[in-house]
Amino acid sequence: TAVPSAKLTVAGRTKTQVLEITGGADISEGFDIRAPGPAIRPLPGTVVSIDPESHGALKVSQEQYDRKVAGIISGAGGVKTGMLMGQQGSMVDGRNPVALTGRVYCHADASRSPIQPGDLLTTSDTPGHAMKVTDYEKAQGAIIGKAMTALAKGTGLVLVLVSLQ
């Protein structure tokens, strides 16, 4: 109905021809995320990478062209998670929704090179930020996705079509 009076909870499998999600624009999974220090927290729009020191967890990215890049924390710029996957009570039940595909706003750093729509993005040495790919050889396996909006200089939010490569 247009005005539901209760939430629908299904205990089991659900089949449908088309599932239209109208509350957000990405597909996320919940992860626990380690910050490199108290001054840097995992907030919406933060770029995160696989944490080799913590089984199944992520950390705020902080190196250029990091091939361990995993996604972007969903929720920045008012764009919410569309679908959140996970398994409650297991090691894959984290607190932070990390976009693995779809459209999300991302913290970006255009200090070295301006970002234009269509530019490939990778991790930056500015913690939790993306930057424009300028070295395509280094970027192989370290691409977060494509910029959909521009950032001429400095740091700010960029809309990203997440497509890990």
N, C-alpha and C positions, 0 to 999 in steps of 0.2 A: 504494500500500500504506500501511498505518498506520505502518510503520517503514521509510521509504525508505533504501536503502543508498547512493544517489547522487543528485546534483542533476540535474534535467532541463533541458537547454539545447536550444532549438529554433532552428535557423538558417533562418528563413523565417516564413511565416504559420501561425498556429494557429487552428483553429476548434473551438468547443465550444458545447453547448447552454447550459450554466450554468457559470460560473467562480465558485467560492466562495473568497474570500480570508479566511483566519482569523488572519493575523498582524498586522493593523492596521485602522484605521478611517477612512482618508482616501485620496484620490487626490492625489498630489504630483508636482511636477516639480522637477528639480534646477536650482538657480540659484546663481550667485556673488552674494554680498551684501557691500555696502560698509557699514562702520560709521562713524558720524559722528566717532568719536574712540576712543582706546585704552581709555577707561573703559566704553565701550558696545560689547558684542560681540553678534553674531548667534547667539543660543542658541535651543534648542527653546522654542516658545511666543512667540517674538518676532514682532510684526506688522511686515510689510515692504511697501515701496512701490516702484514703478518708479523707477529711477534715470535721470533725463534726461541725466546726464553720462557714462553708461557704457552703450553699446549692448547691449541684451538682458539687462542685469543689474538687480539690485534693491538697495535700501538700507534700513537700519533706519528705520522711519517715526518722525517726530518733530514732526508738526503735526496739529492738530485738523482733522477733516473733509477728509482728504487724498483727492482723487479719483483719485490715482495708486495707491491701495492695491491690493496684488496678492495677499496671502494671509498665512498664518501658518506659521512654521517648525514642521514636524512633530516630534513626539517628546517633548513635555512631559508631565508627569504620568503617565508610564509607558505612554501610548498611542502606538503606533508607526505608521509609514506602512503603509498596506495595499497600495498600488500606486504604484510610482515610475516615471515616464515620463522619457524623455530620449533623446538620440542621442549615443553615445560618440564622442569625438574631434571634436565640433562645438561651435559657440558655444552650443548649448542643452544642454550637459553640465556643469552646475554641481555644487558640493559640498554644498549645503544643500537638503534636501527641503522644498519649500514647498507646504503644503496648499492646493489650489484648490477642493476640495469635500470634504465629509465631516465627521467629528467630530474635533476636536483641542482640547487645552488651550491657553489663550492667556493671556499676561500682561495683566492688566486693572487699571485705575485707577478706583476708585469714590469718589475724594475729592470730586468735585463732585456726584455723584448715585449712590445705591445701584443695583446691578445685580440684576435679578430674572430668572428664567427667562422667555423670550419677548421680552425687550428686544432691540431692534436695537442692534448695536454698530458703532462707527466708530473711526477712529484718534484718538489722544490726543496732547497735546503732551508727555506723559511718553514718552521714547523707547522704541519697541518695544511700547507698550501700547495696548490698546483701551479705549474708554469707552462709556458708554450714550449713545445718540442722544437729544438733547433738542431739537435744532433740525432738524426734518424737511426743511425747505427746503434747508439747507446739506448735509444728509446724502445727498441724491440723487447717486448715483454714487460715494459714499464709504462704503458699508455693507460690512462684512466678513461679517456673518452675524447669527445669533440666539444669545443666551445660553441655555444649557441648565441652568446652575447659578447660584447667587446669590453676590454679594460685597457685603456691607453697607457696608463702608468701607475706605479705604486701598487698598493694592495686593495682588494675589494672582492665583491661577490661576482661570480660569473656563472651563468646557467650552463650546465654541462649535460650532454647526452652521454650517459655512462655506458661505456663499452670497453671493458677490460681486454687488453691485448698484450 
